[in-house]
């Protein structure tokens, strides 16, 4: 046996290598920093030669188990950061201007005055990126250095072998040193470091719970099952086991795993050797990396490491989102550059293209470079930071997180809101409200009657023979009728209490909670408990229930067929331990169960009725199985389960052939999903703000329609047009023609018809749909949700916001201009992938109508004012050069120009980030104010040229008057924060006079002559503009001014 023990890790590794050897050559290499740490491992592994490999055969490597989330390394840091900065036109423009100062013929003033601003911007950006990447590196190092216990074989001597069963040999190694084939021992609350096949757990049933919230965003615990052959052994015996594990090539799907466990020589007391046994491995036998062991301890074998783990393969790096305001400013910068170039040509032309005129053109370009100020990017980025802090510090929307600080202005321009339903508009808090059994229906208020019937049914078995024949015939019939109803109630309630994946978990405080992957199942099992049938124990092989009389009934679990989004149903085969009766129980969506159950005349109608009430429906059915039938099914199913190609299809076919037909229909359940707080008022406000709302859900049409009505997504008396089950292009065309003539309706469409519309008439459908006030798309897949978001963006070129709370909403959130994630019952995956994270849907009101509106208004005004500041000084430079023989000589020299762009003007300009035109209450009371901004009028070509004209007038007036009087600067917008900033800036200006005496005539500045000349200059440059603004406010007042 000692010679065979070394194949526990190695043979399992070799089997994977054999199937993928052609793909693996030279693909991965060990990290140099880990080389020293791996040296000892290599010496150790030399003892573990693979017996069936030819001597000297090189083994292809698997990737190192290293977490690496860093964005840069030492070689790529500078190139990537520089590219990200200089892909914006105005940064590239200033880089060229700064580089031109190294050419003697183009040098104007001090080189440092051109280099310093650009260097400051780059230094701040590089510092921020370096710090963020350093933090990522620390997190990576922490994850890579976490210690784990791996199981070793005992020393190769007889004394040790005699103690193998009693003593366990382990070593502690860092996570980065784990390799395929290692056996790892995990304890409670320990993170799983790589993808493992679960071999053994501390629970005798061979099960354990894991938390997967960091992988799929779901907060419910998941049940995992150990390999049965290994669960029977002690941990120390695992290192002596002669077995092989086959694992399929790594894929992204976390819900799929195909593998086999082959036990070559089962451990036995006898000397006779038995044939190898092969067992299938599924996703229930696997612990994915980054999940956490929730209870007990476990042993697993590493099958995928590093970049091959499901967690890493599902880690997407979405493209960096750039706000529309940044793109608009980039376009304006190009226009300003063209204006600058044209102005330079005009000045040189007016001088007759004398001398080295092409040199003079470039010198003028440099002199006018302040038109595109480098400080614009700095001001905008600092403004975004302020907006983000204001959002996160708002006490009325607590725990709101800004994950993408470059997009606050986008919140002020949203025109389409795409929302998930479950968990977003609803609370994802389920409560059993209705039970229908064909001839009898029980509502929430009549559940006491169900409990009574259940008590009668479970008590009837003990007193079945007490009644004598002396009873009258009528009494007998009445009693029989009651017993028939009681037995029907018993059947459906017992089936609901058995057909699920719920497990009772005992907490430290003695209470019991139910854990399951679906809140629907927890709601149903909680309901069965409330009426007297309580789930008290559950493992992989047994379910125990406590009856209303207090006795325990036990069932063996023979097979489980879990719920999937494709099958839309789950099934279980159980055996009553008391009677030995085998029963197949199944529950699922009505669309699939209607084809499986026996013919009936009430299911479709009652399902529609419950859906209209906003209830989530599940159909419950059963089928009794004979022992021989189940034996035949089990043999065929096992045969299909060990196939490596087409395994899932083969298993599904066997289940359909033997089990899924002619099921007895037991009942229909209706579960209510409560609405989120203030959903109705929020949707009404957003609709009044001009935002068109789409609801994209995976639920059925009836339920989605009901939620749309109850949430006020559909206005009162508004016509609702349903499109479902379209099959042909003619049907699609007819529906589109009808919608074109009725654009004031709400469209409700199912996923199948939606896909057909997108395939056949994509442009026509999206053009009509975007004009509708509300759209509800049902039975949507995550891919369809993302496709709809992209289509709306592409077709309308409007800003689209997507909001959701589950892992299935991530693709939609990332496809939107602005993604908002809700931290909800389904976990944090949507929140982590979003640009903004909130805890309630109602927080959207303030996020958009107040913070979004302010952010966009302020940034638009700030950007134009910074450009205005640069234009004034450039116009003054142009007038100065034109008067003095078109000479390319600087008007302001050296540090005065630097001071003008920074300390002299920055504070008053930056104070615009605190500007507001209305208070918060008015902004929320009149959502129509938001509609005005979505038209993009705060920053447009019209407003840009208005500022251009203002700058042209003021620059020319100041310069021309300065030739008679003196030069000065001017500021136009005034509010309280700007006044404070101007006072502070004036103080800086006064102080700078002492440090720059060569630029100032102090005796003149403090004279009375300076004062009256300054007053005349300000009056000429400001008063005409003030009167123009006053007249405009009377003729065409702003919408906000009408409220004040």
GUBALO-283639 format. One line per 10 residues: number of its first residue (from 1); their letters; for each residue x, y, z of C-alpha. Coordinates in steps of 0.25 Angstrom, whole numbers. Example, Ala and Ser with C-alpha at 12.3 -4.5 7.8 and 13.67 -1.06 7.14 Angstrom:
REM GUBALO-283639
1 = as = 49 -18 31  55 -4 29
REM end
This chain:
REM GUBALO-283639
1 = xxxxxxxxxx = 0 0 0  11 10 3  15 10 -12  0 12 -16  -2 24 -6  6 33 -15  -5 33 -26  -15 40 -17  -11 54 -22  -2 50 -34
11 = xxxxxxxxxx = -11 41 -42  -23 51 -41  -14 61 -46  -9 53 -58  -23 49 -62  -26 64 -64  -13 66 -71  -15 55 -81  -28 61 -86  -22 75 -88
21 = xxxxxxxxxx = -8 73 -90  -8 79 -104  -14 92 -98  -4 94 -86  10 95 -92  18 107 -88  5 114 -84  7 117 -69  20 119 -61  22 121 -46
31 = xxxxxxxxxx = 23 135 -41  38 138 -38  35 143 -24  28 129 -21  40 121 -26  47 121 -13  34 117 -6  32 106 -16  46 100 -15  43 91 -3
41 = xxxxxxxxxx = 30 86 -10  38 82 -22  47 74 -14  35 68 -7  28 64 -19  40 57 -25  36 45 -16  22 45 -23  25 39 -37  13 35 -45
51 = xxxxxxxxxx = 14 20 -46  7 19 -60  16 30 -66  28 27 -74  41 30 -68  46 44 -71  32 48 -78  31 63 -75  18 67 -68  11 80 -73
61 = xxxxxxxxxx = 8 90 -62  -4 96 -56  -5 111 -53  0 115 -39  -11 118 -29  -8 133 -29  -18 144 -27  -14 156 -36  -24 167 -37  -13 178 -39
71 = xxxxxxxxxx = -16 187 -51  -1 190 -54  13 185 -52  26 192 -52  27 192 -67  13 196 -71  10 206 -60  15 219 -67  10 215 -82  -4 212 -77
81 = xxxxxxxxxx = -5 224 -68  0 233 -79  -9 227 -89  -21 229 -80  -18 243 -78  -14 247 -92  -25 241 -99  -33 253 -95  -31 264 -105  -28 276 -96
91 = xxxxxxxxxx = -18 268 -88  -11 264 -101  -12 279 -105  -5 284 -93  6 273 -94  10 278 -108  10 293 -103  19 289 -91  28 281 -101  29 293 -110
101 = xxxxxxxxxx = 36 301 -99  48 293 -101  50 299 -115  57 312 -113  50 319 -125  36 316 -118  40 319 -104  31 329 -97  33 332 -82  38 322 -72
111 = xxxxxxxxxx = 38 307 -76  33 303 -62  20 311 -64  16 302 -75  22 289 -69  18 291 -55  2 291 -57  3 278 -66  13 272 -57  4 274 -45
121 = xxxxxxxxxx = -8 268 -52  0 256 -56  6 255 -42  -8 255 -35  -13 245 -45  -1 236 -44  -1 237 -29  -16 233 -28  -14 221 -38  -1 216 -31
131 = xxxxxxxxxx = -8 217 -17  -20 209 -22  -11 199 -29  -3 198 -16  -15 195 -8  -19 184 -18  -5 178 -17  -7 178 -1  -20 171 -3  -14 161 -13
141 = xxxxxxxxxx = -2 158 -3  -11 156 8  -20 146 0  -7 139 -5  -1 138 8  -13 132 16  -8 118 22  -16 105 19  -13 91 25  -11 81 14
151 = xxxxxxxxxx = -11 66 17  2 58 15  5 43 15  12 38 27  27 36 27  31 24 19  34 14 31  26 2 37  25 9 50  18 21 44
161 = xxxxxxxxxx = 9 12 35  4 5 47  -1 18 53  -7 23 40  -22 22 45  -19 29 58  -10 40 54  -12 51 43  1 57 37  -2 72 32
171 = xxxxxxxxxx = 7 83 27  3 98 27  6 105 14  2 118 8  -10 119 -2  0 123 -13  7 109 -12  -5 100 -13  -5 91 -25  -14 82 -33
181 = xxxxxxxxxx = -15 69 -25  -13 75 -11  -22 70 0  -27 82 8  -33 82 22  -43 94 24  -49 99 37  -62 107 39  -62 122 34  -49 119 25
191 = xxxxxxxxxx = -49 124 11  -47 113 0  -34 116 -6  -36 108 -19  -47 100 -26  -48 87 -18  -55 74 -20  -61 71 -6  -56 58 -1  -60 58 14
201 = xxxxxxxxxx = -68 66 24  -68 66 39  -83 64 38  -87 49 38  -96 51 27  -85 56 18  -91 70 16  -87 84 19  -92 98 16  -84 109 9
211 = xxxxxxxxxx = -86 124 7  -85 128 -7  -89 143 -6  -75 147 -12  -77 138 -24  -91 139 -28  -97 150 -19  -107 140 -12  -107 141 3  -114 128 5
221 = xxxxxxxxxx = -105 116 9  -103 105 -1  -102 90 2  -90 82 -3  -88 67 -2  -75 59 0  -71 48 -9  -79 36 -2  -67 26 -3  -57 36 4
231 = xxxxxxxxxx = -68 40 14  -67 26 20  -52 27 23  -44 35 34  -36 47 29  -23 40 31  -28 29 22  -30 38 10  -15 39 8  -14 24 6
241 = xxxxxxxxxx = -26 23 -3  -23 18 -18  -33 27 -26  -34 36 -38  -42 49 -40  -45 53 -54  -49 68 -56  -54 74 -69  -47 86 -75  -49 99 -67
251 = xxxxxxxxxx = -61 107 -71  -68 120 -66  -81 113 -62  -82 112 -47  -94 104 -47  -88 93 -55  -77 83 -53  -74 69 -59  -65 59 -53  -63 45 -48
261 = xxxxxxxxxx = -57 39 -36  -51 25 -39  -47 16 -27  -37 7 -32  -36 -2 -20  -46 0 -9  -40 -2 5  -45 -16 10  -41 -25 21  -40 -37 11
271 = xxxxxxxxxx = -29 -39 1  -38 -41 -11  -37 -29 -21  -50 -23 -26  -52 -16 -39  -51 -1 -39  -64 7 -36  -67 20 -44  -76 30 -37  -81 43 -44
281 = xxxxxxxxxx = -77 57 -39  -86 69 -40  -86 83 -35  -92 78 -22  -78 71 -19  -70 84 -22  -65 96 -13  -62 108 -22  -51 117 -19  -55 130 -11
291 = xxxxxxxxxx = -67 123 -4  -66 121 11  -69 108 19  -81 112 28  -81 101 38  -72 89 42  -59 85 35  -56 78 22  -45 72 13  -44 75 -1
301 = xxxxxxxxxx = -35 72 -13  -30 83 -22  -35 82 -36  -34 96 -42  -24 107 -37  -21 122 -40  -27 127 -53  -34 114 -56  -43 115 -43  -58 119 -46
311 = xxxxxxxxxx = -56 131 -37  -45 137 -46  -52 133 -59  -64 140 -55  -57 153 -51  -60 163 -62  -53 176 -64  -63 185 -70  -59 197 -78  -57 210 -71
321 = xxxxxxxxxx = -69 218 -73  -67 232 -77  -78 243 -74  -85 250 -86  -81 263 -80  -66 259 -81  -68 256 -96  -76 269 -98  -64 277 -92  -54 269 -100
331 = xxxxxxxxxx = -62 273 -113  -62 288 -108  -47 287 -106  -45 283 -121  -54 295 -125  -46 304 -116  -33 299 -122  -38 301 -136  -42 316 -132  -28 318 -126
341 = xxxxxxxxxx = -21 313 -139  -31 322 -147  -28 334 -138  -13 331 -140  -14 331 -155  -22 343 -155  -12 351 -147  0 346 -155  -8 349 -168  -11 363 -164
351 = xxxxxxxxxx = 4 365 -162  6 361 -176  12 348 -174  25 355 -171  38 348 -167  37 334 -160  22 335 -161  21 320 -158  29 322 -145  20 333 -141
361 = xxxxxxxxxx = 7 324 -143  13 314 -133  17 325 -123  2 331 -124  -3 317 -122  5 316 -109  1 330 -105  -14 326 -106  -12 313 -100  -19 318 -87
371 = xxxxxxxxxx = -32 317 -95  -32 302 -92  -27 302 -78  -20 290 -72  -27 294 -59  -41 290 -65  -39 275 -63  -34 277 -49  -46 286 -45  -56 276 -51
381 = xxxxxxxxxx = -49 264 -44  -49 271 -31  -63 275 -33  -67 260 -35  -60 257 -22  -68 267 -15  -81 262 -21  -78 248 -17  -75 252 -3  -88 260 -3
391 = xxxxxxxxxx = -96 247 -7  -89 238 3  -91 248 14  -106 250 12  -113 245 24  -126 243 17  -120 233 8  -111 225 18  -101 215 13  -101 220 -1
401 = xxxxxxxxxx = -88 217 -7  -82 224 -20  -73 213 -26  -70 221 -39  -67 235 -35  -66 240 -50  -81 239 -52  -89 248 -42  -93 257 -54  -99 246 -61
411 = xxxxxxxxxx = -109 245 -50  -115 258 -55  -117 254 -69  -125 240 -68  -136 239 -78  -138 223 -77  -139 215 -65  -138 200 -66  -142 193 -53  -142 178 -49
421 = xxxxxxxxxx = -155 174 -41  -152 164 -30  -144 170 -19  -143 184 -26  -158 188 -27  -162 177 -17  -155 173 -4  -152 158 -7  -159 155 6  -168 144 3
431 = xxxxxxxxxx = -181 140 10  -190 128 7  -204 134 4  -212 124 -4  -214 109 -6  -223 104 -17  -227 89 -18  -236 90 -30  -250 89 -23  -245 96 -10
441 = xxxxxxxxxx = -237 109 -8  -231 114 5  -227 129 6  -218 135 17  -230 137 26  -234 123 26  -221 116 29  -227 112 42  -236 102 34  -224 96 27
451 = xxxxxxxxxx = -217 94 41  -230 87 46  -232 78 34  -217 74 35  -219 71 50  -231 62 46  -224 55 35  -212 52 44  -221 48 56  -230 39 47
461 = xxxxxxxxxx = -220 28 45  -220 25 60  -235 25 61  -239 20 47  -247 8 53  -254 15 64  -266 18 57  -277 7 56  -287 3 46  -298 8 55
471 = xxxxxxxxxx = -296 22 49  -306 27 39  -303 27 24  -304 42 24  -294 44 35  -285 33 28  -285 41 15  -282 54 23  -271 48 30  -265 42 18
481 = xxxxxxxxxx = -266 55 11  -258 62 22  -248 51 22  -246 52 7  -243 67 9  -234 64 21  -226 54 13  -225 63 1  -220 74 10  -210 64 17
491 = xxxxxxxxxx = -205 60 3  -202 74 -2  -196 79 11  -188 67 13  -183 68 -1  -179 83 1  -172 79 14  -163 69 6  -161 75 -7  -150 85 -5
501 = xxxxxxxxxx = -136 88 -2  -138 95 11  -129 91 23  -132 94 38  -120 100 44  -118 101 59  -113 115 64  -104 117 76  -115 123 83  -124 111 82
511 = xxxxxxxxxx = -133 116 71  -135 109 58  -134 116 44  -137 110 30  -126 112 20  -129 110 5  -125 116 -8  -139 121 -11  -148 130 -2  -160 123 -8
521 = xxxxxxxxxx = -156 110 -2  -153 116 12  -167 123 11  -174 110 8  -167 102 19  -169 113 29  -184 112 25  -185 97 27  -178 99 41  -189 109 44
531 = xxxxxxxxxx = -200 100 41  -194 88 49  -185 80 40  -171 84 44  -157 81 38  -148 77 49  -137 70 42  -131 69 28  -119 63 22  -115 57 9
541 = xxxxxxxxxx = -122 44 12  -133 47 22  -144 57 25  -151 57 38  -165 64 40  -172 66 53  -187 64 51  -198 72 58  -199 61 69  -185 62 72
551 = xxxxxxxxxx = -180 49 66  -168 49 56  -170 43 42  -157 40 35  -154 39 20  -142 34 12  -137 43 1  -134 35 -11  -132 45 -22  -132 60 -23
561 = xxxxxxxxxx = -134 68 -36  -130 82 -33  -137 94 -39  -131 101 -51  -135 113 -59  -136 104 -71  -144 93 -65  -153 103 -56  -156 91 -46  -150 83 -35
571 = xxxxxxxxxx = -153 68 -32  -150 58 -21  -152 43 -19  -155 39 -4  -158 26 3  -167 26 15  -159 18 26  -172 13 32  -179 8 20  -167 6 10
581 = xxxxxxxxxx = -175 14 -1  -167 21 -11  -172 34 -16  -167 44 -27  -171 59 -23  -169 71 -32  -173 85 -32  -170 96 -42  -175 107 -51  -189 105 -57
591 = xxxxxxxxxx = -183 106 -72  -175 94 -70  -184 86 -60  -196 87 -68  -190 77 -78  -186 68 -68  -198 66 -59  -211 59 -62  -222 66 -70  -230 76 -62
601 = xxxxxxxxxx = -239 88 -64  -235 98 -54  -220 99 -53  -218 110 -64  -230 118 -59  -226 118 -45  -211 121 -48  -216 133 -56  -225 138 -44  -213 137 -34
611 = xxxxxxxxxx = -204 144 -44  -214 156 -45  -213 157 -30  -198 158 -31  -195 145 -25  -184 136 -29  -189 122 -33  -184 108 -31  -191 95 -36  -190 83 -27
621 = xxxxxxxxxx = -191 69 -32  -187 54 -29  -186 40 -34  -185 27 -27  -174 18 -31  -173 3 -31  -160 -3 -26  -157 -10 -39  -160 3 -47  -151 11 -37
631 = xxxxxxxxxx = -140 0 -39  -140 1 -54  -140 16 -53  -128 17 -44  -120 8 -52  -122 16 -65  -120 29 -57  -107 24 -52  -102 20 -66  -106 34 -71
641 = xxxxxxxxxx = -99 41 -59  -85 35 -62  -85 40 -76  -75 50 -80  -81 55 -92  -96 60 -92  -98 56 -77  -108 66 -74  -117 63 -86  -116 48 -84
651 = xxxxxxxxxx = -120 50 -69  -132 59 -73  -137 49 -83  -137 38 -73  -144 46 -63  -155 50 -73  -156 35 -78  -158 29 -64  -164 40 -55  -169 53 -62
661 = xxxxxxxxxx = -182 49 -68  -196 46 -63  -193 53 -49  -205 54 -40  -208 69 -38  -209 72 -23  -210 87 -22  -205 101 -26  -198 111 -16  -198 126 -16
671 = xxxxxxxxxx = -187 133 -10  -187 148 -8  -175 157 -10  -177 170 -3  -174 184 -9  -162 192 -5  -164 204 3  -169 216 -4  -168 210 -18  -181 216 -23
681 = xxxxxxxxxx = -178 230 -19  -164 228 -25  -168 223 -38  -179 234 -39  -168 245 -37  -158 239 -47  -169 238 -57  -173 253 -55  -158 256 -56  -159 251 -71
691 = xxxxxxxxxx = -152 238 -68  -158 226 -76  -158 214 -68  -156 200 -73  -158 187 -64  -150 175 -68  -153 163 -60  -151 148 -61  -165 146 -56  -178 142 -63
701 = xxxxxxxxxx = -187 152 -71  -198 152 -61  -190 154 -49  -182 165 -55  -194 172 -60  -200 172 -46  -188 178 -40  -187 189 -51  -201 193 -47  -199 192 -32
711 = xxxxxxxxxx = -186 200 -32  -193 211 -41  -183 208 -52  -196 208 -61  -204 221 -59  -219 220 -55  -228 216 -66  -216 214 -75  -218 204 -86  -209 192 -85
721 = xxxxxxxxxx = -205 184 -98  -200 170 -96  -191 163 -107  -188 149 -104  -185 136 -112  -182 142 -125  -177 133 -135  -177 139 -149  -172 152 -155  -186 156 -159
731 = xxxxxxxxxx = -191 155 -145  -179 164 -141  -182 174 -152  -197 175 -148  -193 177 -133  -183 188 -137  -194 195 -146  -204 195 -134  -194 201 -124  -190 212 -134
741 = xxxxxxxxxx = -204 217 -134  -205 216 -119  -193 222 -113  -199 225 -99  -201 211 -95  -192 202 -86  -186 190 -93  -185 177 -87  -177 167 -95  -171 153 -92
751 = xxxxxxxxxx = -157 149 -94  -160 140 -106  -167 151 -114  -157 161 -110  -146 153 -116  -154 151 -128  -156 166 -129  -141 168 -127  -137 158 -138  -147 162 -149
761 = xxxxxxxxxx = -150 177 -146  -140 182 -137  -139 197 -141  -154 198 -143  -157 191 -130  -148 200 -122  -152 213 -128  -167 210 -125  -164 204 -111  -155 216 -107
771 = xxxxxxxxxx = -167 226 -109  -176 218 -100  -178 223 -85  -175 209 -79  -171 196 -84  -171 183 -76  -163 171 -82  -165 158 -75  -158 144 -75  -145 152 -79
781 = xxxxxxxxxx = -131 145 -78  -119 154 -72  -114 155 -87  -127 160 -92  -127 171 -81  -113 175 -85  -117 175 -100  -129 184 -97  -120 194 -89  -110 195 -100
791 = xxxxxxxxxx = -121 196 -111  -127 208 -104  -114 215 -102  -110 213 -117  -123 217 -123  -127 229 -114  -113 233 -110  -120 237 -97  -115 233 -83  -119 220 -78
801 = xxxxxxxxxx = -119 216 -63  -121 201 -59  -124 197 -45  -125 183 -39  -121 175 -27  -117 161 -32  -106 154 -39  -115 153 -51  -115 168 -52  -100 170 -53
811 = xxxxxxxxxx = -99 169 -68  -111 180 -69  -104 189 -59  -91 188 -66  -97 191 -80  -104 204 -75  -98 218 -75  -101 218 -60  -103 205 -52  -109 205 -38
821 = xxxxxxxxxx = -109 193 -29  -117 190 -18  -112 183 -6  -123 173 -4  -127 158 0  -120 153 -13  -107 158 -8  -97 169 -12  -92 164 -25  -101 175 -32
831 = xxxxxxxxxx = -97 186 -22  -82 182 -24  -83 183 -40  -91 196 -40  -86 210 -41  -95 214 -29  -100 205 -18  -113 208 -10  -121 200 0  -135 204 -5
841 = xxxxxxxxxx = -141 207 -18  -147 220 -12  -134 226 -11  -133 228 -26  -142 240 -24  -132 248 -16  -120 242 -24  -126 247 -37  -135 259 -35  -126 266 -25
851 = xxxxxxxxxx = -111 261 -25  -111 257 -40  -118 270 -44  -108 279 -35  -96 271 -40  -99 273 -55  -103 288 -53  -90 291 -45  -81 284 -54  -87 290 -67
861 = xxxxxxxxxx = -85 304 -61  -72 301 -55  -66 296 -68  -71 308 -76  -66 318 -66  -52 312 -66  -52 313 -81  -58 327 -80  -46 330 -70  -36 326 -81
871 = xxxxxxxxxx = -43 332 -92  -43 346 -86  -28 346 -84  -26 341 -98  -35 352 -104  -27 362 -96  -14 356 -102  -20 356 -116  -24 371 -115  -10 374 -109
881 = xxxxxxxxxx = -3 367 -120  -12 374 -131  -9 388 -125  6 386 -124  9 382 -138  4 367 -137  16 364 -129  15 350 -122  19 355 -109  13 351 -95
891 = xxxxxxxxxx = 4 361 -89  6 355 -75  19 349 -71  24 337 -63  17 335 -50  6 345 -52  0 336 -62  2 324 -53  -5 331 -42  -16 335 -51
901 = xxxxxxxxxx = -20 321 -54  -18 316 -40  -18 324 -27  -24 337 -32  -36 331 -38  -38 316 -34  -45 318 -21  -56 327 -27  -58 318 -39  -58 305 -31
911 = xxxxxxxxxx = -68 311 -22  -78 308 -33  -78 293 -28  -87 298 -16  -96 306 -25  -111 303 -24  -123 310 -31  -134 304 -23  -134 297 -9  -136 282 -7
921 = xxxxxxxxxx = -151 282 -4  -154 290 -17  -146 281 -25  -153 268 -20  -167 275 -20  -165 279 -35  -159 268 -42  -162 275 -55  -149 283 -52  -141 271 -55
931 = xxxxxxxxxx = -147 269 -68  -142 283 -73  -127 278 -70  -129 265 -78  -130 273 -90  -115 276 -89  -117 291 -89  -108 294 -77  -96 291 -86  -98 292 -101
941 = xxxxxxxxxx = -93 299 -113  -103 310 -111  -98 313 -97  -83 311 -101  -84 322 -111  -92 331 -102  -80 330 -92  -71 332 -104  -78 345 -108  -77 349 -93
951 = xxxxxxxxxx = -62 346 -92  -60 354 -105  -67 366 -100  -61 366 -87  -47 363 -91  -47 374 -102  -53 384 -93  -43 381 -82  -31 382 -91  -36 394 -99
961 = xxxxxxxxxx = -39 402 -86  -27 397 -80  -19 404 -91  -25 417 -85  -26 413 -71  -20 399 -66  -22 384 -67  -31 376 -58  -39 363 -57  -55 361 -56
971 = xxxxxxxxxx = -64 350 -50  -78 349 -54  -86 339 -46  -89 343 -32  -94 335 -20  -90 335 -5  -79 324 -7  -73 332 -18  -73 345 -10  -65 337 1
981 = xxxxxxxxxx = -56 331 -9  -53 345 -15  -50 351 -1  -40 340 1  -34 341 -13  -32 356 -11  -24 353 1  -15 344 -7  -14 355 -17  -10 365 -7
991 = xxxxxxxxxx = 0 355 -1  6 352 -14  9 367 -17  20 366 -6  26 354 -13  25 359 -27  29 374 -26  35 374 -40  21 372 -46  13 383 -37
1001 = xxxxxxxxxx = 14 398 -35  10 398 -20  9 413 -19  -1 414 -31  -9 402 -26  -12 409 -13  -15 423 -20  -29 429 -22  -26 430 -37  -25 414 -37
1011 = xxxxxxxxxx = -39 413 -30  -47 422 -40  -41 416 -52  -44 402 -47  -58 406 -44  -59 411 -59  -53 398 -64  -62 389 -57  -75 397 -60  -71 397 -75
1021 = xxxxxxxxxx = -68 382 -75  -80 378 -66  -92 387 -66  -95 384 -81  -95 369 -78  -103 371 -66  -114 379 -73  -114 368 -84  -116 357 -74  -127 365 -67
1031 = xxxxxxxxxx = -135 367 -80  -133 352 -83  -138 348 -69  -151 356 -72  -153 351 -86  -150 336 -84  -148 333 -69  -142 320 -64  -152 309 -60  -146 310 -46
1041 = xxxx = -148 325 -44  -163 323 -46  -164 315 -33  -156 326 -25
REM end
